[in-house]
Amino acid sequence: LGFTLNRGLNSFMSLHGNIHKGKWNIFGELALSDFKAPALLAGVSWHLNDFMQGVLLLHHYNMDYRGSFPSSYANGSKTRNEMGVAMYLQLEPAQRFLFSFTGEVFHFPGPRFLCSVPSSSYKYGFTFQNSGAPEFKWRIRVAKKSWQTTPDDNGMGLRSLKTNESTRCDLRFIFDHQVQWQSRLILTYGSNSIDSYPGYAVAQQISILPWQHLRTAIQFVVFEVPDWDHRIYLHEPGLYYDFSFPVCYGSGQKVVATLKLKPKPALTISCKLALTSYRDRDTLGSGNDLLLGNEKWMLALQLRLDL
């Protein structure tokens, strides 16, 4: 056996700045790796009044930058290999009515995940929703995303870029009065230079609080998403600290039921039961996790003591 250790010395420094004046705020951070490769995150936010506010961001990482990242905000799989702008705008044109816009445009000057040549991407979205605390809440979001990849080809030479696009419409309605009922419909349409992939996911969730120490929730989801690149993530009810966003891919349905009982102030008993069934496959998982059949059960129990 051989072991070789190559020592290396990297140095970096960063400078933070924040200027606030009236309704405007200018902020940023400039970082240098080995005093030559820069990384920059700069932005301006404005709060003109209670009805209009926004943020504009400039994001740039040099390919040779090494060190702590000025921001966790990133679009690509390699944070030090991207440059672009992003913006957010929120308006309240009428009472209890909100409109927001988000947009991003990025360029990747070097290889990254699933792409071996320089590429670019963009995405934008519009959101309409009501505000305040009404019993009936609704939200409508329309978003589009475009990104580039290089096909998996073992041939020689440079591989051409393939542009992928995804358009998604997300409708959500919530009725909250003694019993909370949530209804959500997600329509997705993905395409590339070869084919198109329409899909959808429908979720219905009911949360009941029959008395102060008992709470139960039931969610039923039906999904039809034929392509993995256009998969849909949906939040589902879970246990304490169980922040679950399972993926909807393929053709199937899922039922989730949770129960939380608090018999004493210091004792909480929780249970979660889930069943996922597919219509387009006969096995689930792979390797050591391979399951025969098209159904998957999950049972979780949790006992929490507040000492």
Helices and strands as residue ranges (DSSP letters): E 12-21, E 24-33, E 37-49, E 52-61, E 82-94, E 97-108, E 119-129, E 136-149, E 162-176, E 179-191, E 196-211, E 214-225, G 228-230, E 232-233, E 247-248, E 250-264, E 267-278, E 283-284, G 287-289, E 291-292, E 295-305
